[in-house]
Amino acid sequence: MGASDSKLTFKQGIFRLSEPKQIPADDAYWTGFWELPESTEDVFSLFSPADIRRTRDNTLANLETLILAVTSRLCVLRNHPSFPDPELAPERDALNCIRVLTRLLPFIYEADHLESWEDSFFWGARRKRSRRGQLKPEVIFDEAEGNADPDQTPTPGEPEFEPAKPLAEEIIDTLIDLLFFSDFTLPKVSTGKNKVSYAIWQSGVGCNTPVASTKEFENNRTEILRLLLTLASKSMYMSANVLPVKGVKAITYMATCPDKQVVLSVLCSLLNTTLKYNPATWRVPYDHVVFKDQKQILVTYCLQLLLVLILYPIPEPGNGTPPKNFFRHFLGRLHRPQDFQFLVDGMTRILNQPLQATSSYLPGSQKSLTWAPEMIMLFWEVLQCNKRFRSFIIDTDRAHDFVVLVLYYAIDQRNDSSKQGLVRMCIFVLQTLSVEPQFGKSLNKTFEGQESLPASIRIPNFHGTYADYLITSIYTLLTTSKGKLDAIYPALLAIINNIAAYVQNLGRAPSSKLLHLFASMSSPSFLFANENNHTLLQSLLEALNAMVEHQYRKNPNLVYAIIRSRRKFQALRDFTLESGQEEIERQNQLKKEHGDESRRADSIDSLRSPTVSRTPTLSDVPEENAAFAIGDDDDSDAEAEHRSPEQTESSPKQSPSRGASRSGSIASSIDETVPLQLRGMSEKARGKMPVGQPAFSRQNSTTSLNSMAAPNLGANEFFTPSTAWVESWLPELPLHTLLMLISELAPKIPSTGGSNDTAAALKAIQESEVRGIEPAPIRVHLFEWSPLSLGWYESLLWGFVFAGEMLVSKGTAGVWNNTSIRLFKVQETAAQAPSLLAPRGAVDAVGSNLVQRIGSLNLRGTATQGPQRRPTNGGNNAPPTVRDV
């Protein structure tokens, strides 16, 4: 039969499947589903979503029989002594059974009305056909053709049915065995040996000698891994608030496998195959545009299934402790330095690849991988579950490489709405690293070679330590993300808090930036915009305190910047509700009178000053809004004394030049988006960030984010500041250390602000003893998981899986394409003309539906769960993207 005839017959069989008449289980019709298709494309293109839904909704009995038939055939082949023999037990039959199951399962998962049936059908107790029941139809066919095998003849008296595992468990067991099957996915073993041998596919962790492989073996592994991922993808059809609590039975069954040999073989095979892959091997330029790299597809599924297994939180039972996730357990047990070196080399190779691909002599000639988000996720998982790995990368200074790489992805993608899940994860990775004391100490190493970094993360004229670089990068994320990262301001500030007690020799520019943040976060407009915004400022104050208390002599630049901003700290001490309201009113009045002049001055100042951001604002706060401006630090007292009252009151556009001329000094240059009359009051309003653990709730930050865009006091209709509210947090601000520092040192510091005086001031700071300052215990702000944060995390992972599948399938035959996904939002994109270097059908980015509620993720302590929204997927026709909502 020709290929076209075979496809036509297969399509006709699919039409028959949805007819009202139930087809008997022993009908020869079912053999067509594993005998007729010739490729994966045949199954996915001929078995359309409409065909599957029609059968599912109209003739469920036929769908049941189909699933049982292909599963039974797959199990028979796995147990057949001749498999994979082209005549007696063809490999093609097994692959077609796998493909049919892969095609059907997502459409079963999406149907809410079939949930109880699905649970009973796949996971309920059952009986299955015995060897006699399975082989009888084949023997009849063979006898009719004169090809009966005496060894396959059923034993007389053998029962036709016997007790069996739940259907889903049997499918998973069969697939795991097939991943390590002689002459199917592994080299052929000699006669008499067990055909299933749990050998690790690649050298690396747990294996020094790679197993010989072929493209055919790798393609077969790819098909099996895709079905295992599909079985686990029930996650996509659950809402994020339900998923961590309810779990997915298929993943639970795989993750809790008690057979250590099976777990280690699967774990090491997936891990080594992923990290051994080197996309930089010699190839003809642009070959990836013409040819499909099957090896890359295999590695994609290996990495994704590995992540699904190791990060899966097993739901807690009603009573007792949950079973152990053995994949995560054994990953946490790794301890050999050579294994850690293998992990680090593989991860950095993949994370570096996009940088290298864009800097090639022939732009676009090298294949650009899309695994960076998954690789960052894998790095984060190993960090969390393996303390020895954390120590290894810190002690060997490889943590510095990861800091730079993670910052690259965070900063490069910070303004892409569809990449916010990735950016947030990068920040949480840095927070996880920052809890280690040795990490904070290691950041004092000089950062050399910064000029070789990509332009997006390169800091002009930078000469400093890794701590300088990290703090400057965090400042960039805080001030240039256009409102997209406000939800995780607490996490960014937590990083600074965690390293603060160990930072030494902080540079002049980073010191100035920290005071810029202080000026902005202490403004009345920022504090009054939301009842929780003061917690952000408290976190920043705590970081400044830690630097002063623990490293006073080693941070003269920071101390000098604090002293030059003394009027702001003193004003904060005297802050009241009335004074804050007066400042906001003055600001609004000046904004009306001098709006145009102020904007022009800001643009000039931004162009001139290399240390001030071109848009020096906290995220999406309007640039002309004085109270929110970053870097509106007070002028030095000396300058204030030499300025006449008339200048102070009526010359807001004279300061930009002064600010620009001071850009190289320790004192913060003035961003003239804040009118001069407001400076005194904007210093006063300073809020607090959680000193304690519970205060690091991202819900607080999310709430503040929503209202920060409204600069006016009454803009937030849900919150009205009161005197009682101000008095509830103002006395709790940790100002004692900083005010004591100012009172002790201010009289000793030259006040003219010249370069000679700056050097003298720094010397005086280093030589002076400051009384009354006692180091407080170092506090660590951890990232702790809650059901809500786990829901966000799993939605992020499955978004990556969905996006990866769309890339692999080029948007035409994706496993989950055109299904009703609930875990994240699938948004349609306008069709664009394809090109050789930009083939369409790829998913642009990944995120989750929890961004508006990400404030409830638990950074430390208990999270408050907000209302859940269920997104819907965007449609069925255009290539979709996965977006943060």
C-alpha positions, -999 to 999 in steps of 0.1 A, spaced: 0 0 0 14 34 -10 19 62 15 -11 82 3 -33 51 4 -21 44 39 -29 80 51 -64 78 35 -71 45 52 -59 59 85 -81 90 82 -111 69 73 -105 48 104 -104 80 125 -138 90 111 -152 56 120 -140 61 156 -165 89 162 -195 71 147 -222 61 172 -217 24 168 -193 9 194 -165 -10 179 -157 -44 195 -124 -46 213 -113 -77 193 -120 -61 160 -90 -60 136 -98 -24 130 -77 -13 160 -45 -27 144 -46 2 119 -37 27 146 -2 12 150 3 -3 115 -8 25 92 9 58 104 44 62 90 56 91 111 47 114 140 34 140 115 9 114 102 -6 109 137 -7 146 146 -19 159 112 -45 132 105 -58 129 140 -71 165 143 -83 181 175 -119 181 161 -117 143 155 -105 137 191 -130 159 207 -159 145 186 -149 110 197 -144 120 233 -177 137 236 -199 114 215 -185 79 217 -164 77 248 -165 39 247 -146 39 214 -120 62 229 -116 39 259 -111 9 236 -86 28 215 -65 37 246 -67 1 259 -58 -13 225 -27 8 219 -16 4 255 -21 -34 254 -2 -35 221 27 -15 236 29 -38 266 28 -69 244 57 -55 223 77 -46 254 73 -82 267 78 -99 233 110 -119 232 118 -107 196 111 -70 201 121 -50 181 120 -75 153 108 -59 120 86 -89 113 75 -104 146 74 -73 168 80 -42 148 95 -11 163 71 10 142 41 -5 160 55 6 194 63 41 182 28 45 167 12 34 200 33 60 218 24 87 193 -14 80 195 -13 82 233 7 114 231 -19 129 208 -50 118 228 -40 126 264 -41 165 263 -77 164 250 -87 141 278 -70 163 304 -88 195 291 -123 180 296 -135 189 331 -166 168 327 -144 137 323 -123 142 355 -140 114 375 -139 91 345 -103 98 338 -93 91 374 -112 58 375 -101 47 340 -63 55 344 -58 51 381 -85 27 393 -81 -10 402 -85 -32 372 -80 -65 355 -61 -70 323 -59 -97 297 -34 -124 306 -8 -136 282 -34 -158 266 -58 -129 262 -31 -107 247 -17 -132 222 -48 -149 211 -57 -124 183 -21 -125 170 -19 -162 170 -52 -164 151 -38 -140 125 -5 -159 123 -22 -193 120 -42 -180 91 -10 -169 74 8 -201 84 33 -182 105 23 -193 140 51 -194 166 49 -224 189 66 -203 217 38 -178 216 9 -203 218 -11 -197 250 -9 -224 277 -41 -245 279 -62 -235 309 -45 -201 314 -71 -175 325 -79 -148 301 -78 -120 328 -56 -113 358 -53 -85 384 -32 -56 371 -18 -23 381 -37 9 372 -35 16 335 -14 48 339 11 30 361 15 2 336 20 28 308 47 46 328 65 14 338 65 3 302 78 36 290 106 37 316 117 2 305 116 12 269 140 41 276 166 14 284 157 -13 260 181 -34 239 182 -25 202 155 1 207 171 29 228 203 11 238 228 -10 219 218 -46 214 227 -70 242 238 -106 237 212 -134 236 201 -145 270 206 -112 288 178 -90 301 168 -67 273 161 -39 299 194 -27 313 194 6 333 226 20 318 232 58 319 231 72 284 259 97 286 291 101 306 290 126 334 274 123 368 275 86 379 291 74 346 326 77 331 320 58 299 292 68 275 269 42 260 271 38 222 242 54 205 227 61 172 203 86 157 176 60 157 180 53 194 180 90 202 148 95 181 131 66 200 141 82 233 127 115 221 93 99 214 92 82 248 102 113 267 76 133 250 49 108 261 62 109 296 60 147 296 25 145 281 14 122 310 28 147 334 11 176 316 -21 172 334 -6 201 353 -14 225 325 -51 218 328 -53 228 365 -54 263 380 -23 274 398 -39 275 432 -51 239 429 -20 223 413 4 223 443 -23 211 467 -38 185 445 -8 174 425 -6 152 395 -7 114 400 15 106 370 43 128 384 38 115 419 41 80 407 73 87 388 89 109 415 82 84 443 96 53 425 112 32 452 136 15 429 169 33 434 185 19 403 157 31 381 157 66 396 194 71 393 195 58 358 167 81 347 181 110 366 217 107 354 207 99 318 185 131 316 210 152 334 241 141 315 224 142 281 214 178 288 247 191 302 268 171 277 252 188 247 275 213 231 259 235 204 292 251 196 306 221 178 318 227 143 290 231 118 284 247 85 271 283 92 233 286 90 229 248 89 203 251 117 181 272 94 179 244 68 181 212 90 162 201 120 186 191 149 171 160 164 197 159 191 186 193 203 150 181 204 161 151 226 180 174 249 150 197 252 127 169 264 155 156 287 159 189 304 121 196 307 113 161 321 142 164 345 128 197 358 93 184 360 105 155 383 130 173 405 110 205 414 77 186 418 63 191 453 45 159 464 11 169 479 8 163 516 -16 136 525 -44 141 549 -24 124 576 13 116 579 42 129 560 43 130 522 64 105 503 99 115 493 107 128 459 136 105 451 148 125 421 152 156 442 166 135 470 194 120 449 202 153 432 208 167 467 231 138 476 257 146 449 290 154 465 319 147 442 338 178 430 340 164 395 302 160 394 298 197 405 324 207 379 304 189 353 272 206 363 288 240 363 305 236 330 273 223 313 251 251 327 275 279 319 280 266 284 243 268 277 238 301 295 267 316 276 255 304 242 230 332 234 257 357 241 281 340 218 254 335 191 247 372 189 284 382 188 293 358 160 312 372 130 282 360 109 251 373 128 226 345 131 249 319 117 251 300 149 221 282 164 206 301 193 192 278 220 161 286 240 170 267 271 183 295 292 152 298 313 151 260 320 189 261 327 185 289 352 157 269 368 179 238 370 207 259 386 182 272 411 170 237 420 205 224 426 213 255 447 182 248 468 185 211 474 223 206 475 243 226 501 276 211 489 270 225 454 264 260 469 296 258 488 315 245 457 305 274 434 311 300 461 345 286 472 357 283 435 344 317 426 322 302 399 293 320 417 306 352 402 300 338 367 265 329 375 258 363 391 268 380 358 249 355 336 217 357 357 219 395 358 223 395 320 190 376 315 172 398 341 184 431 328 182 422 291 146 411 294 133 434 322 111 454 299 97 425 279 62 419 293 63 383 281 96 375 299 87 387 334 85 352 348 121 346 338 132 379 352 116 372 385 132 338 387 166 353 381 161 377 410 150 348 433 181 329 422 203 358 433 184 360 466 190 323 472 227 328 466 229 359 488 218 340 520 253 324 522 277 345 542 307 333 522 289 346 490 287 381 505 324 380 514 334 367 479 317 397 463 345 419 475 368 405 448 376 430 420 356 425 389 380 423 360 370 421 323 337 439 327 343 457 294 339 424 276 303 420 287 273 425 264 263 461 261 231 456 279 249 448 312 281 467 308 286 496 331 306 525 315 339 533 332 333 507 358 362 499 382 351 481 412 341 448 429 314 423 422 295 439 451 296 472 433 285 455 401 256 437 418 243 467 437 245 489 405 226 462 385 199 460 412 196 497 410 191 494 373 164 468 377 146 490 403 147 522 383 144 512 346 119 483 346 90 506 338 68 492 365 72 456 355 92 445 386 76 465 413 60 433 426 94 420 436 111 451 450 113 432 484 133 405 468 157 430 452 161 448 485 165 414 503 196 407 482 212 440 493 202 432 529 217 397 528 251 409 515 252 443 533 271 431 564 300 417 543 304 445 517 337 463 518 351 493 499 318 500 482 325 524 454 314 560 451 288 554 423 270 524 441 270 544 473 254 573 456 228 550 440 218 536 474 212 571 486 192 578 454 169 549 463 166 563 498 156 597 486 129 582 463 115 557 487 112 583 515 92 607 495 57 615 507 41 605 474 57 571 476 48 565 512 13 578 510 5 559 478 -1 527 497 -2 515 533 27 491 528 52 511 509 70 521 540 82 485 543 104 489 513 122 519 528 128 501 560 146 473 542 169 498 525 175 515 559 184 481 574 209 475 546 226 508 552 227 501 589 243 467 583 270 483 561 277 509 587 276 487 618 296 458 604 320 474 579 322 511 590 359 515 584 358 496 551 331 517 535 341 554 537 324 562 504 291 551 517 295 569 550 304 601 532 274 598 510 252 594 541 267 624 558 262 646 528 225 635 528 221 642 565 193 667 561 172 639 546 177 616 575 170 643 600 139 653 582 126 618 582 129 617 620 105 647 622 81 635 595 43 640 601 12 634 581 6 671 577 41 679 565 39 651 539 6 664 526 20 699 523 50 687 503 27 668 479 6 699 474 37 720 468 50 695 443 17 694 424 17 732 422 53 734 411 46 707 385 19 729 370 41 760 370 74 745 359 66 712 343 81 721 309 112 736 323 117 707 346 114 681 319 139 699 297 163 702 326 159 665 334 167 655 298 199 676 298 209 663 332 204 627 321 225 632 290 253 648 310 256 626 341 269 591 336 259 580 371 223 590 369 198 568 350 183 585 319 149 577 335 157 580 372 124 568 385 111 538 404 96 518 376 65 532 362 62 564 383 60 593 360 94 609 355 82 644 362 68 633 396 92 648 421 83 626 450 92 594 432 124 605 416 155 584 422 185 604 431 169 635 445 193 636 473 198 669 490 226 692 480 254 694 505 249 717 534 277 739 521 259 744 488 226 750 505 243 777 527 257 795 496 224 795 478 202 824 484 166 818 495 154 832 462 174 806 443 161 778 465 125 789 460 123 799 424 152 784 404 145 747 399 162 747 365 196 759 377 204 727 396 207 703 367 241 718 357 252 717 393 240 681 396 258 672 364 290 688 376 288 667 408 281 635 391 316 622 398 316 630 435 303 610 464 273 633 469 243 623 450 236 645 421 202 661 421 176 650 396 155 680 390 123 661 386 119 671 423 112 708 427 136 725 451 109 734 477 100 697 481 134 684 489 132 690 526 99 671 529 108 643 506 136 636 529 113 632 558 89 605 547 108 573 551 91 540 553 102 507 566 109 474 550 104 442 569 131 438 595 114 406 605 107 377 583 69 381 577 74 417 564 91 403 533 57 395 517 55 402 481 19 410 485 29 442 501 50 451 472 23 442 447 -1 464 465 23 493 465 30 487 428 -6 491 418 -9 525 435 26 539 429 17 550 394 -7 575 409 14 603 423 -14 622 441 -23 616 476 -59 607 468 -51 586 438 -55 553 457 -92 551 465 -86 521 487 -61 538 511 -62 571 529 -31 578 551 -39 589 587 -19 601 617 -24 568 634 -11 550 604 21 572 603 26 567 640 23 529 636 55 526 615 75 558 618 88 550 653 99 516 641 122 529 614 158 519 621 172 555 621 193 554 653 225 542 638 225 565 608 215 596 629 242 587 655 267 584 626 257 618 613 259 635 647 294 621 654 310 627 620 292 657 604 313 683 625 345 666 613 338 666 576 348 695 553 317 711 539 328 727 507 325 696 486 357 701 466 379 672 455 406 679 481 379 681 508 365 648 496 398 631 501 401 647 535 366 636 544 373 600 535 405 601 555 386 616 585 360 589 583 385 561 583 404 576 613 373 585 634 358 565 662 320 565 662 305 559 696 271 545 703 269 522 673 267 485 681 265 458 654 231 442 653 228 405 646 230 397 610 196 388 596 190 366 566 160 372 543 152 338 529 129 328 500 104 304 514 79 285 495 41 286 499 13 269 479 9 302 460 46 305 451 47 269 441 17 275 418 36 303 402 67 283 399 50 253 383 31 275 359 65 291 349 80 256 342 50 244 322 50 276 303 86 268 293 76 233 283 47 246 262 70 272 245 97 246 239 72 223 222 60 250 199 95 257 188 102 220 183 70 215 163 74 248 144 39 257 156 21 231 136 19 198 156 26 208 191 14 183 217 -6 209 236 -15 232 208 -52 241 205 -61 228 239 -77 246 268 -48 253 291 -56 268 325 -23 270 343 -11 300 323 -24 323 296 -18 315 259 -21 347 239 -24 348 201 1 368 182 -4 384 148 10 363 120 43 376 105 61 367 74 87 340 80 124 344 72 154 321 71 167 336 103 134 340 121 111 311 113 77 316 128 58 294 151 81 298 180 67 309 213 82 342 223 82 339 260 70 323 291 53 336 323 24 328 346 -10 340 354 1 349 389 20 381 384 -7 404 398 -7 381 428 30 375 430 31 398 460 17 369 480 47 347 473 65 340 505 99 356 508 100 350 545 72 339 568 36 333 559 20 345 527 -15 358 524 -32 343 494 -52 366 473 -81 359 449 -73 336 421 -81 342 384 -82 315 358 -69 326 325 -80 311 292 -59 303 262 -61 327 234 -75 307 205 -67 281 180 -54 296 148 -24 319 151 9 309 167 4 315 204 27 330 230 27 324 267 24 356 287 26 369 322 -8 384 330 
